[in-house]
């Protein structure tokens, strides 16, 4: 990898970090609003996050063609 490719790679990484930050900020804001309005509890959000994490971990253990499958309970 030459110097310009490294610079481009670092730039892409910085863009991903910014996008990740904004995504987490939005998710946090939405969760707080839902809790404040009494639509969900913190425990319900934690339970759903755990369920999604388990589904993602299970998908990683499946063959590549099963990677995009999601938990039907979602």
mmJSON file of the N, C-alpha and C atoms, coordinates in Angstrom:
{"data_MODEL":{"atom_site":{
"group_PDB":["ATOM","ATOM","ATOM","ATOM","ATOM","ATOM","ATOM","ATOM","ATOM","ATOM","ATOM","ATOM","ATOM","ATOM","ATOM","ATOM","ATOM","ATOM","ATOM","ATOM","ATOM","ATOM","ATOM","ATOM","ATOM","ATOM","ATOM","ATOM","ATOM","ATOM","ATOM","ATOM","ATOM","ATOM","ATOM","ATOM","ATOM","ATOM","ATOM","ATOM","ATOM","ATOM","ATOM","ATOM","ATOM","ATOM","ATOM","ATOM","ATOM","ATOM","ATOM","ATOM","ATOM","ATOM","ATOM","ATOM","ATOM","ATOM","ATOM","ATOM","ATOM","ATOM","ATOM","ATOM","ATOM","ATOM","ATOM","ATOM","ATOM","ATOM","ATOM","ATOM","ATOM","ATOM","ATOM","ATOM","ATOM","ATOM","ATOM","ATOM","ATOM","ATOM","ATOM","ATOM","ATOM","ATOM","ATOM","ATOM","ATOM","ATOM","ATOM","ATOM","ATOM","ATOM","ATOM","ATOM","ATOM","ATOM","ATOM","ATOM","ATOM","ATOM","ATOM","ATOM","ATOM","ATOM","ATOM","ATOM","ATOM","ATOM","ATOM","ATOM","ATOM","ATOM","ATOM","ATOM","ATOM","ATOM","ATOM","ATOM","ATOM","ATOM","ATOM","ATOM","ATOM","ATOM","ATOM","ATOM","ATOM","ATOM","ATOM","ATOM","ATOM","ATOM","ATOM","ATOM","ATOM","ATOM","ATOM","ATOM","ATOM","ATOM","ATOM","ATOM","ATOM","ATOM","ATOM","ATOM","ATOM","ATOM","ATOM","ATOM","ATOM","ATOM","ATOM","ATOM","ATOM","ATOM","ATOM","ATOM","ATOM","ATOM","ATOM","ATOM","ATOM","ATOM","ATOM","ATOM","ATOM","ATOM","ATOM","ATOM","ATOM","ATOM","ATOM","ATOM","ATOM","ATOM","ATOM","ATOM","ATOM","ATOM","ATOM","ATOM","ATOM","ATOM","ATOM","ATOM","ATOM","ATOM","ATOM","ATOM","ATOM","ATOM","ATOM","ATOM","ATOM","ATOM","ATOM","ATOM","ATOM","ATOM","ATOM","ATOM","ATOM","ATOM","ATOM","ATOM","ATOM","ATOM","ATOM","ATOM","ATOM","ATOM","ATOM","ATOM","ATOM","ATOM","ATOM","ATOM","ATOM","ATOM"],
"id":[1,2,3,4,5,6,7,8,9,10,11,12,13,14,15,16,17,18,19,20,21,22,23,24,25,26,27,28,29,30,31,32,33,34,35,36,37,38,39,40,41,42,43,44,45,46,47,48,49,50,51,52,53,54,55,56,57,58,59,60,61,62,63,64,65,66,67,68,69,70,71,72,73,74,75,76,77,78,79,80,81,82,83,84,85,86,87,88,89,90,91,92,93,94,95,96,97,98,99,100,101,102,103,104,105,106,107,108,109,110,111,112,113,114,115,116,117,118,119,120,121,122,123,124,125,126,127,128,129,130,131,132,133,134,135,136,137,138,139,140,141,142,143,144,145,146,147,148,149,150,151,152,153,154,155,156,157,158,159,160,161,162,163,164,165,166,167,168,169,170,171,172,173,174,175,176,177,178,179,180,181,182,183,184,185,186,187,188,189,190,191,192,193,194,195,196,197,198,199,200,201,202,203,204,205,206,207,208,209,210,211,212,213,214,215,216,217,218,219,220,221,222],
"type_symbol":["N","C","C","N","C","C","N","C","C","N","C","C","N","C","C","N","C","C","N","C","C","N","C","C","N","C","C","N","C","C","N","C","C","N","C","C","N","C","C","N","C","C","N","C","C","N","C","C","N","C","C","N","C","C","N","C","C","N","C","C","N","C","C","N","C","C","N","C","C","N","C","C","N","C","C","N","C","C","N","C","C","N","C","C","N","C","C","N","C","C","N","C","C","N","C","C","N","C","C","N","C","C","N","C","C","N","C","C","N","C","C","N","C","C","N","C","C","N","C","C","N","C","C","N","C","C","N","C","C","N","C","C","N","C","C","N","C","C","N","C","C","N","C","C","N","C","C","N","C","C","N","C","C","N","C","C","N","C","C","N","C","C","N","C","C","N","C","C","N","C","C","N","C","C","N","C","C","N","C","C","N","C","C","N","C","C","N","C","C","N","C","C","N","C","C","N","C","C","N","C","C","N","C","C","N","C","C","N","C","C","N","C","C","N","C","C","N","C","C","N","C","C"],
"label_atom_id":["N","CA","C","N","CA","C","N","CA","C","N","CA","C","N","CA","C","N","CA","C","N","CA","C","N","CA","C","N","CA","C","N","CA","C","N","CA","C","N","CA","C","N","CA","C","N","CA","C","N","CA","C","N","CA","C","N","CA","C","N","CA","C","N","CA","C","N","CA","C","N","CA","C","N","CA","C","N","CA","C","N","CA","C","N","CA","C","N","CA","C","N","CA","C","N","CA","C","N","CA","C","N","CA","C","N","CA","C","N","CA","C","N","CA","C","N","CA","C","N","CA","C","N","CA","C","N","CA","C","N","CA","C","N","CA","C","N","CA","C","N","CA","C","N","CA","C","N","CA","C","N","CA","C","N","CA","C","N","CA","C","N","CA","C","N","CA","C","N","CA","C","N","CA","C","N","CA","C","N","CA","C","N","CA","C","N","CA","C","N","CA","C","N","CA","C","N","CA","C","N","CA","C","N","CA","C","N","CA","C","N","CA","C","N","CA","C","N","CA","C","N","CA","C","N","CA","C","N","CA","C","N","CA","C","N","CA","C","N","CA","C","N","CA","C","N","CA","C","N","CA","C","N","CA","C","N","CA","C"],
"label_alt_id":[null,null,null,null,null,null,null,null,null,null,null,null,null,null,null,null,null,null,null,null,null,null,null,null,null,null,null,null,null,null,null,null,null,null,null,null,null,null,null,null,null,null,null,null,null,null,null,null,null,null,null,null,null,null,null,null,null,null,null,null,null,null,null,null,null,null,null,null,null,null,null,null,null,null,null,null,null,null,null,null,null,null,null,null,null,null,null,null,null,null,null,null,null,null,null,null,null,null,null,null,null,null,null,null,null,null,null,null,null,null,null,null,null,null,null,null,null,null,null,null,null,null,null,null,null,null,null,null,null,null,null,null,null,null,null,null,null,null,null,null,null,null,null,null,null,null,null,null,null,null,null,null,null,null,null,null,null,null,null,null,null,null,null,null,null,null,null,null,null,null,null,null,null,null,null,null,null,null,null,null,null,null,null,null,null,null,null,null,null,null,null,null,null,null,null,null,null,null,null,null,null,null,null,null,null,null,null,null,null,null,null,null,null,null,null,null,null,null,null,null,null,null],
"label_comp_id":["UNK","UNK","UNK","UNK","UNK","UNK","UNK","UNK","UNK","UNK","UNK","UNK","UNK","UNK","UNK","UNK","UNK","UNK","UNK","UNK","UNK","UNK","UNK","UNK","UNK","UNK","UNK","UNK","UNK","UNK","UNK","UNK","UNK","UNK","UNK","UNK","UNK","UNK","UNK","UNK","UNK","UNK","UNK","UNK","UNK","UNK","UNK","UNK","UNK","UNK","UNK","UNK","UNK","UNK","UNK","UNK","UNK","UNK","UNK","UNK","UNK","UNK","UNK","UNK","UNK","UNK","UNK","UNK","UNK","UNK","UNK","UNK","UNK","UNK","UNK","UNK","UNK","UNK","UNK","UNK","UNK","UNK","UNK","UNK","UNK","UNK","UNK","UNK","UNK","UNK","UNK","UNK","UNK","UNK","UNK","UNK","UNK","UNK","UNK","UNK","UNK","UNK","UNK","UNK","UNK","UNK","UNK","UNK","UNK","UNK","UNK","UNK","UNK","UNK","UNK","UNK","UNK","UNK","UNK","UNK","UNK","UNK","UNK","UNK","UNK","UNK","UNK","UNK","UNK","UNK","UNK","UNK","UNK","UNK","UNK","UNK","UNK","UNK","UNK","UNK","UNK","UNK","UNK","UNK","UNK","UNK","UNK","UNK","UNK","UNK","UNK","UNK","UNK","UNK","UNK","UNK","UNK","UNK","UNK","UNK","UNK","UNK","UNK","UNK","UNK","UNK","UNK","UNK","UNK","UNK","UNK","UNK","UNK","UNK","UNK","UNK","UNK","UNK","UNK","UNK","UNK","UNK","UNK","UNK","UNK","UNK","UNK","UNK","UNK","UNK","UNK","UNK","UNK","UNK","UNK","UNK","UNK","UNK","UNK","UNK","UNK","UNK","UNK","UNK","UNK","UNK","UNK","UNK","UNK","UNK","UNK","UNK","UNK","UNK","UNK","UNK","UNK","UNK","UNK","UNK","UNK","UNK"],
"label_asym_id":["A","A","A","A","A","A","A","A","A","A","A","A","A","A","A","A","A","A","A","A","A","A","A","A","A","A","A","A","A","A","A","A","A","A","A","A","A","A","A","A","A","A","A","A","A","A","A","A","A","A","A","A","A","A","A","A","A","A","A","A","A","A","A","A","A","A","A","A","A","A","A","A","A","A","A","A","A","A","A","A","A","A","A","A","A","A","A","A","A","A","A","A","A","A","A","A","A","A","A","A","A","A","A","A","A","A","A","A","A","A","A","A","A","A","A","A","A","A","A","A","A","A","A","A","A","A","A","A","A","A","A","A","A","A","A","A","A","A","A","A","A","A","A","A","A","A","A","A","A","A","A","A","A","A","A","A","A","A","A","A","A","A","A","A","A","A","A","A","A","A","A","A","A","A","A","A","A","A","A","A","A","A","A","A","A","A","A","A","A","A","A","A","A","A","A","A","A","A","A","A","A","A","A","A","A","A","A","A","A","A","A","A","A","A","A","A","A","A","A","A","A","A"],
"label_entity_id":["1","1","1","1","1","1","1","1","1","1","1","1","1","1","1","1","1","1","1","1","1","1","1","1","1","1","1","1","1","1","1","1","1","1","1","1","1","1","1","1","1","1","1","1","1","1","1","1","1","1","1","1","1","1","1","1","1","1","1","1","1","1","1","1","1","1","1","1","1","1","1","1","1","1","1","1","1","1","1","1","1","1","1","1","1","1","1","1","1","1","1","1","1","1","1","1","1","1","1","1","1","1","1","1","1","1","1","1","1","1","1","1","1","1","1","1","1","1","1","1","1","1","1","1","1","1","1","1","1","1","1","1","1","1","1","1","1","1","1","1","1","1","1","1","1","1","1","1","1","1","1","1","1","1","1","1","1","1","1","1","1","1","1","1","1","1","1","1","1","1","1","1","1","1","1","1","1","1","1","1","1","1","1","1","1","1","1","1","1","1","1","1","1","1","1","1","1","1","1","1","1","1","1","1","1","1","1","1","1","1","1","1","1","1","1","1","1","1","1","1","1","1"],
"label_seq_id":[1,1,1,2,2,2,3,3,3,4,4,4,5,5,5,6,6,6,7,7,7,8,8,8,9,9,9,10,10,10,11,11,11,12,12,12,13,13,13,14,14,14,15,15,15,16,16,16,17,17,17,18,18,18,19,19,19,20,20,20,21,21,21,22,22,22,23,23,23,24,24,24,25,25,25,26,26,26,27,27,27,28,28,28,29,29,29,30,30,30,31,31,31,32,32,32,33,33,33,34,34,34,35,35,35,36,36,36,37,37,37,38,38,38,39,39,39,40,40,40,41,41,41,42,42,42,43,43,43,44,44,44,45,45,45,46,46,46,47,47,47,48,48,48,49,49,49,50,50,50,51,51,51,52,52,52,53,53,53,54,54,54,55,55,55,56,56,56,57,57,57,58,58,58,59,59,59,60,60,60,61,61,61,62,62,62,63,63,63,64,64,64,65,65,65,66,66,66,67,67,67,68,68,68,69,69,69,70,70,70,71,71,71,72,72,72,73,73,73,74,74,74],
"pdbx_PDB_ins_code":[null,null,null,null,null,null,null,null,null,null,null,null,null,null,null,null,null,null,null,null,null,null,null,null,null,null,null,null,null,null,null,null,null,null,null,null,null,null,null,null,null,null,null,null,null,null,null,null,null,null,null,null,null,null,null,null,null,null,null,null,null,null,null,null,null,null,null,null,null,null,null,null,null,null,null,null,null,null,null,null,null,null,null,null,null,null,null,null,null,null,null,null,null,null,null,null,null,null,null,null,null,null,null,null,null,null,null,null,null,null,null,null,null,null,null,null,null,null,null,null,null,null,null,null,null,null,null,null,null,null,null,null,null,null,null,null,null,null,null,null,null,null,null,null,null,null,null,null,null,null,null,null,null,null,null,null,null,null,null,null,null,null,null,null,null,null,null,null,null,null,null,null,null,null,null,null,null,null,null,null,null,null,null,null,null,null,null,null,null,null,null,null,null,null,null,null,null,null,null,null,null,null,null,null,null,null,null,null,null,null,null,null,null,null,null,null,null,null,null,null,null,null],
"Cartn_x":[0.866,0.0,0.916,0.684,1.523,0.966,1.685,1.323,-0.054,-0.392,-1.69,-2.832,-2.598,-3.622,-3.843,-2.768,-2.889,-3.664,-3.386,-4.112,-5.595,-5.912,-7.314,-7.972,-7.251,-7.783,-8.077,-7.15,-7.349,-8.551,-8.706,-9.862,-11.168,-11.193,-12.397,-12.695,-11.663,-11.841,-12.426,-11.93,-12.453,-13.921,-14.284,-15.683,-16.562,-16.07,-16.838,-17.017,-15.975,-16.086,-17.151,-17.169,-18.162,-19.57,-19.724,-21.036,-21.478,-20.559,-20.871,-21.315,-20.602,-20.957,-22.371,-22.688,-24.014,-25.118,-24.828,-25.809,-26.09,-25.037,-25.203,-25.929,-25.608,-26.28,-27.779,-28.131,-29.538,-30.256,-29.63,-30.251,-30.465,-29.489,-29.614,-30.743,-30.817,-31.872,-33.256,-33.399,-34.685,-35.062,-34.097,-34.377,-34.818,-34.122,-34.483,-35.88,-36.216,-37.555,-38.64,-38.417,-39.395,-39.602,-38.513,-38.619,-39.339,-38.96,-39.596,-41.092,-41.508,-42.931,-43.671,-42.954,-43.584,-43.976,-43.412,-43.76,-43.004,-41.816,-41.023,-40.281,-39.792,-38.975,-37.519,-36.608,-35.195,-34.949,-35.679,-35.525,-35.956,-37.03,-37.473,-36.437,-35.832,-34.791,-33.586,-33.193,-32.054,-32.352,-33.571,-33.945,-33.905,-34.42,-34.41,-32.981,-32.142,-30.743,-30.053,-30.333,-29.753,-30.236,-31.517,-32.087,-31.433,-31.272,-30.645,-29.186,-28.49,-27.088,-26.974,-27.85,-27.835,-28.108,-29.036,-29.35,-28.149,-27.466,-26.286,-25.173,-24.973,-23.946,-24.273,-25.546,-25.966,-25.756,-26.046,-25.871,-24.397,-23.519,-22.085,-21.607,-22.302,-21.922,-22.493,-23.448,-24.084,-23.24,-23.503,-22.827,-23.148,-22.348,-22.486,-23.889,-24.565,-25.897,-26.942,-26.646,-27.571,-27.266,-26.28,-25.817,-26.907,-27.768,-28.769,-30.079,-30.169,-31.39,-31.543,-32.761,-33.047,-33.99,-34.01,-34.892,-36.332,-37.183,-38.57,-39.391,-38.921,-39.659,-39.488,-38.53,-38.231,-39.353],
"Cartn_y":[-1.17,0.0,1.237,2.097,3.296,4.384,5.48,6.554,7.142,7.327,7.91,6.955,5.679,4.699,4.694,4.868,4.933,6.173,7.306,8.541,8.363,7.751,7.519,6.584,5.563,4.599,5.272,6.121,6.836,7.778,8.411,9.29,8.519,7.335,6.505,6.066,5.743,5.348,6.511,7.708,8.884,9.102,8.922,9.071,8.039,6.806,5.759,6.076,6.606,6.968,8.046,9.03,10.102,9.547,8.688,8.084,7.232,6.477,5.648,6.52,7.614,8.532,9.066,9.508,10.074,9.02,7.804,6.725,6.424,6.34,6.073,7.233,8.452,9.624,9.594,9.274,9.197,8.089,6.922,5.8,6.145,6.799,7.204,8.214,9.182,10.191,9.557,8.652,7.982,7.143,6.424,5.607,6.48,7.583,8.484,9.06,9.465,9.999,8.956,7.741,6.674,6.39,6.406,6.185,7.343,8.594,9.772,9.809,9.363,9.369,8.153,7.273,6.106,5.026,5.066,4.078,2.766,2.855,1.66,1.911,0.838,0.965,0.711,1.167,0.865,-0.644,-1.401,-2.854,-3.459,-2.907,-3.402,-3.116,-1.941,-1.604,-2.518,-2.749,-3.635,-5.055,-5.517,-6.864,-6.977,-5.974,-6.001,-5.939,-5.115,-5.027,-6.375,-7.045,-8.367,-9.368,-9.329,-10.218,-9.998,-8.737,-8.427,-8.853,-8.67,-9.088,-10.601,-11.332,-12.797,-13.227,-12.557,-12.888,-12.613,-11.502,-11.178,-12.194,-12.596,-13.587,-14.924,-15.292,-16.544,-16.473,-15.323,-15.155,-15.263,-14.808,-14.893,-16.334,-17.189,-18.604,-19.416,-18.838,-19.537,-19.383,-20.22,-20.034,-18.658,-18.214,-16.86,-16.583,-17.578,-17.326,-17.048,-17.362,-17.097,-15.82,-15.077,-13.889,-12.839,-12.672,-11.607,-12.038,-13.285,-13.726,-12.998,-12.69,-12.007,-12.852,-12.557,-13.242,-12.897,-13.883,-13.598,-12.909,-12.905,-12.238,-10.739,-10.234,-8.788,-8.022],
"Cartn_z":[0.0,0.0,0.0,-0.974,-1.033,-0.112,-0.028,0.905,0.6,-0.683,-1.033,-0.699,-0.89,-0.515,0.995,1.745,3.201,3.633,2.973,3.287,2.988,1.852,1.494,2.501,2.925,3.891,5.227,5.682,6.95,6.839,5.693,5.475,5.536,4.939,4.984,6.411,7.154,8.554,9.371,9.143,9.85,9.513,8.236,7.83,8.532,8.64,9.315,10.793,11.419,12.835,13.038,12.159,12.255,12.053,11.072,10.812,12.002,12.571,13.737,14.907,15.157,16.244,16.047,14.837,14.571,14.714,14.3,14.433,15.9,16.707,18.141,18.824,18.437,19.004,18.696,17.468,17.079,17.838,17.921,18.644,20.112,20.714,22.123,22.309,21.412,21.505,21.373,20.41,20.221,21.44,21.981,23.165,24.334,24.556,25.657,25.471,24.246,23.991,24.224,23.764,23.967,25.446,26.21,27.659,28.329,27.982,28.578,28.317,27.131,26.789,27.347,28.015,28.617,27.63,26.44,25.429,25.618,26.2,26.518,27.825,28.419,29.627,29.255,30.094,29.836,29.769,30.562,30.551,29.208,28.622,27.316,26.236,26.3,25.327,25.51,26.742,27.012,26.537,26.77,26.345,24.82,24.136,22.666,22.133,22.745,22.322,22.49,23.591,23.834,22.794,22.481,21.474,20.114,19.728,18.446,18.417,19.532,19.602,19.459,20.125,20.014,18.576,17.907,16.514,15.614,15.86,15.06,15.291,16.54,16.837,16.186,16.224,15.596,14.083,13.488,12.045,11.658,12.519,12.232,12.244,12.942,13.026,11.862,11.13,10.009,8.751,7.748,6.461,5.88,4.951,4.388,3.85,3.275,2.725,3.805,5.069,6.159,6.901,6.435,7.154,7.329,6.35,6.422,7.072,7.508,8.17,9.5,9.855,11.12,11.945,13.217,14.142,13.774,13.514,13.112,14.204,15.451,16.528,16.478,15.723,15.667,15.025],
"occupancy":[1.0,1.0,1.0,1.0,1.0,1.0,1.0,1.0,1.0,1.0,1.0,1.0,1.0,1.0,1.0,1.0,1.0,1.0,1.0,1.0,1.0,1.0,1.0,1.0,1.0,1.0,1.0,1.0,1.0,1.0,1.0,1.0,1.0,1.0,1.0,1.0,1.0,1.0,1.0,1.0,1.0,1.0,1.0,1.0,1.0,1.0,1.0,1.0,1.0,1.0,1.0,1.0,1.0,1.0,1.0,1.0,1.0,1.0,1.0,1.0,1.0,1.0,1.0,1.0,1.0,1.0,1.0,1.0,1.0,1.0,1.0,1.0,1.0,1.0,1.0,1.0,1.0,1.0,1.0,1.0,1.0,1.0,1.0,1.0,1.0,1.0,1.0,1.0,1.0,1.0,1.0,1.0,1.0,1.0,1.0,1.0,1.0,1.0,1.0,1.0,1.0,1.0,1.0,1.0,1.0,1.0,1.0,1.0,1.0,1.0,1.0,1.0,1.0,1.0,1.0,1.0,1.0,1.0,1.0,1.0,1.0,1.0,1.0,1.0,1.0,1.0,1.0,1.0,1.0,1.0,1.0,1.0,1.0,1.0,1.0,1.0,1.0,1.0,1.0,1.0,1.0,1.0,1.0,1.0,1.0,1.0,1.0,1.0,1.0,1.0,1.0,1.0,1.0,1.0,1.0,1.0,1.0,1.0,1.0,1.0,1.0,1.0,1.0,1.0,1.0,1.0,1.0,1.0,1.0,1.0,1.0,1.0,1.0,1.0,1.0,1.0,1.0,1.0,1.0,1.0,1.0,1.0,1.0,1.0,1.0,1.0,1.0,1.0,1.0,1.0,1.0,1.0,1.0,1.0,1.0,1.0,1.0,1.0,1.0,1.0,1.0,1.0,1.0,1.0,1.0,1.0,1.0,1.0,1.0,1.0,1.0,1.0,1.0,1.0,1.0,1.0,1.0,1.0,1.0,1.0,1.0,1.0],
"B_iso_or_equiv":[0.0,0.0,0.0,0.0,0.0,0.0,0.0,0.0,0.0,0.0,0.0,0.0,0.0,0.0,0.0,0.0,0.0,0.0,0.0,0.0,0.0,0.0,0.0,0.0,0.0,0.0,0.0,0.0,0.0,0.0,0.0,0.0,0.0,0.0,0.0,0.0,0.0,0.0,0.0,0.0,0.0,0.0,0.0,0.0,0.0,0.0,0.0,0.0,0.0,0.0,0.0,0.0,0.0,0.0,0.0,0.0,0.0,0.0,0.0,0.0,0.0,0.0,0.0,0.0,0.0,0.0,0.0,0.0,0.0,0.0,0.0,0.0,0.0,0.0,0.0,0.0,0.0,0.0,0.0,0.0,0.0,0.0,0.0,0.0,0.0,0.0,0.0,0.0,0.0,0.0,0.0,0.0,0.0,0.0,0.0,0.0,0.0,0.0,0.0,0.0,0.0,0.0,0.0,0.0,0.0,0.0,0.0,0.0,0.0,0.0,0.0,0.0,0.0,0.0,0.0,0.0,0.0,0.0,0.0,0.0,0.0,0.0,0.0,0.0,0.0,0.0,0.0,0.0,0.0,0.0,0.0,0.0,0.0,0.0,0.0,0.0,0.0,0.0,0.0,0.0,0.0,0.0,0.0,0.0,0.0,0.0,0.0,0.0,0.0,0.0,0.0,0.0,0.0,0.0,0.0,0.0,0.0,0.0,0.0,0.0,0.0,0.0,0.0,0.0,0.0,0.0,0.0,0.0,0.0,0.0,0.0,0.0,0.0,0.0,0.0,0.0,0.0,0.0,0.0,0.0,0.0,0.0,0.0,0.0,0.0,0.0,0.0,0.0,0.0,0.0,0.0,0.0,0.0,0.0,0.0,0.0,0.0,0.0,0.0,0.0,0.0,0.0,0.0,0.0,0.0,0.0,0.0,0.0,0.0,0.0,0.0,0.0,0.0,0.0,0.0,0.0,0.0,0.0,0.0,0.0,0.0,0.0],
"pdbx_formal_charge":[null,null,null,null,null,null,null,null,null,null,null,null,null,null,null,null,null,null,null,null,null,null,null,null,null,null,null,null,null,null,null,null,null,null,null,null,null,null,null,null,null,null,null,null,null,null,null,null,null,null,null,null,null,null,null,null,null,null,null,null,null,null,null,null,null,null,null,null,null,null,null,null,null,null,null,null,null,null,null,null,null,null,null,null,null,null,null,null,null,null,null,null,null,null,null,null,null,null,null,null,null,null,null,null,null,null,null,null,null,null,null,null,null,null,null,null,null,null,null,null,null,null,null,null,null,null,null,null,null,null,null,null,null,null,null,null,null,null,null,null,null,null,null,null,null,null,null,null,null,null,null,null,null,null,null,null,null,null,null,null,null,null,null,null,null,null,null,null,null,null,null,null,null,null,null,null,null,null,null,null,null,null,null,null,null,null,null,null,null,null,null,null,null,null,null,null,null,null,null,null,null,null,null,null,null,null,null,null,null,null,null,null,null,null,null,null,null,null,null,null,null,null],
"auth_seq_id":[1,1,1,2,2,2,3,3,3,4,4,4,5,5,5,6,6,6,7,7,7,8,8,8,9,9,9,10,10,10,11,11,11,12,12,12,13,13,13,14,14,14,15,15,15,16,16,16,17,17,17,18,18,18,19,19,19,20,20,20,21,21,21,22,22,22,23,23,23,24,24,24,25,25,25,26,26,26,27,27,27,28,28,28,29,29,29,30,30,30,31,31,31,32,32,32,33,33,33,34,34,34,35,35,35,36,36,36,37,37,37,38,38,38,39,39,39,40,40,40,41,41,41,42,42,42,43,43,43,44,44,44,45,45,45,46,46,46,47,47,47,48,48,48,49,49,49,50,50,50,51,51,51,52,52,52,53,53,53,54,54,54,55,55,55,56,56,56,57,57,57,58,58,58,59,59,59,60,60,60,61,61,61,62,62,62,63,63,63,64,64,64,65,65,65,66,66,66,67,67,67,68,68,68,69,69,69,70,70,70,71,71,71,72,72,72,73,73,73,74,74,74],
"auth_comp_id":["UNK","UNK","UNK","UNK","UNK","UNK","UNK","UNK","UNK","UNK","UNK","UNK","UNK","UNK","UNK","UNK","UNK","UNK","UNK","UNK","UNK","UNK","UNK","UNK","UNK","UNK","UNK","UNK","UNK","UNK","UNK","UNK","UNK","UNK","UNK","UNK","UNK","UNK","UNK","UNK","UNK","UNK","UNK","UNK","UNK","UNK","UNK","UNK","UNK","UNK","UNK","UNK","UNK","UNK","UNK","UNK","UNK","UNK","UNK","UNK","UNK","UNK","UNK","UNK","UNK","UNK","UNK","UNK","UNK","UNK","UNK","UNK","UNK","UNK","UNK","UNK","UNK","UNK","UNK","UNK","UNK","UNK","UNK","UNK","UNK","UNK","UNK","UNK","UNK","UNK","UNK","UNK","UNK","UNK","UNK","UNK","UNK","UNK","UNK","UNK","UNK","UNK","UNK","UNK","UNK","UNK","UNK","UNK","UNK","UNK","UNK","UNK","UNK","UNK","UNK","UNK","UNK","UNK","UNK","UNK","UNK","UNK","UNK","UNK","UNK","UNK","UNK","UNK","UNK","UNK","UNK","UNK","UNK","UNK","UNK","UNK","UNK","UNK","UNK","UNK","UNK","UNK","UNK","UNK","UNK","UNK","UNK","UNK","UNK","UNK","UNK","UNK","UNK","UNK","UNK","UNK","UNK","UNK","UNK","UNK","UNK","UNK","UNK","UNK","UNK","UNK","UNK","UNK","UNK","UNK","UNK","UNK","UNK","UNK","UNK","UNK","UNK","UNK","UNK","UNK","UNK","UNK","UNK","UNK","UNK","UNK","UNK","UNK","UNK","UNK","UNK","UNK","UNK","UNK","UNK","UNK","UNK","UNK","UNK","UNK","UNK","UNK","UNK","UNK","UNK","UNK","UNK","UNK","UNK","UNK","UNK","UNK","UNK","UNK","UNK","UNK","UNK","UNK","UNK","UNK","UNK","UNK"],
"auth_asym_id":["A","A","A","A","A","A","A","A","A","A","A","A","A","A","A","A","A","A","A","A","A","A","A","A","A","A","A","A","A","A","A","A","A","A","A","A","A","A","A","A","A","A","A","A","A","A","A","A","A","A","A","A","A","A","A","A","A","A","A","A","A","A","A","A","A","A","A","A","A","A","A","A","A","A","A","A","A","A","A","A","A","A","A","A","A","A","A","A","A","A","A","A","A","A","A","A","A","A","A","A","A","A","A","A","A","A","A","A","A","A","A","A","A","A","A","A","A","A","A","A","A","A","A","A","A","A","A","A","A","A","A","A","A","A","A","A","A","A","A","A","A","A","A","A","A","A","A","A","A","A","A","A","A","A","A","A","A","A","A","A","A","A","A","A","A","A","A","A","A","A","A","A","A","A","A","A","A","A","A","A","A","A","A","A","A","A","A","A","A","A","A","A","A","A","A","A","A","A","A","A","A","A","A","A","A","A","A","A","A","A","A","A","A","A","A","A","A","A","A","A","A","A"],
"auth_atom_id":["N","CA","C","N","CA","C","N","CA","C","N","CA","C","N","CA","C","N","CA","C","N","CA","C","N","CA","C","N","CA","C","N","CA","C","N","CA","C","N","CA","C","N","CA","C","N","CA","C","N","CA","C","N","CA","C","N","CA","C","N","CA","C","N","CA","C","N","CA","C","N","CA","C","N","CA","C","N","CA","C","N","CA","C","N","CA","C","N","CA","C","N","CA","C","N","CA","C","N","CA","C","N","CA","C","N","CA","C","N","CA","C","N","CA","C","N","CA","C","N","CA","C","N","CA","C","N","CA","C","N","CA","C","N","CA","C","N","CA","C","N","CA","C","N","CA","C","N","CA","C","N","CA","C","N","CA","C","N","CA","C","N","CA","C","N","CA","C","N","CA","C","N","CA","C","N","CA","C","N","CA","C","N","CA","C","N","CA","C","N","CA","C","N","CA","C","N","CA","C","N","CA","C","N","CA","C","N","CA","C","N","CA","C","N","CA","C","N","CA","C","N","CA","C","N","CA","C","N","CA","C","N","CA","C","N","CA","C","N","CA","C","N","CA","C","N","CA","C","N","CA","C","N","CA","C","N","CA","C"],
"pdbx_PDB_model_num":[1,1,1,1,1,1,1,1,1,1,1,1,1,1,1,1,1,1,1,1,1,1,1,1,1,1,1,1,1,1,1,1,1,1,1,1,1,1,1,1,1,1,1,1,1,1,1,1,1,1,1,1,1,1,1,1,1,1,1,1,1,1,1,1,1,1,1,1,1,1,1,1,1,1,1,1,1,1,1,1,1,1,1,1,1,1,1,1,1,1,1,1,1,1,1,1,1,1,1,1,1,1,1,1,1,1,1,1,1,1,1,1,1,1,1,1,1,1,1,1,1,1,1,1,1,1,1,1,1,1,1,1,1,1,1,1,1,1,1,1,1,1,1,1,1,1,1,1,1,1,1,1,1,1,1,1,1,1,1,1,1,1,1,1,1,1,1,1,1,1,1,1,1,1,1,1,1,1,1,1,1,1,1,1,1,1,1,1,1,1,1,1,1,1,1,1,1,1,1,1,1,1,1,1,1,1,1,1,1,1,1,1,1,1,1,1,1,1,1,1,1,1]
}}}
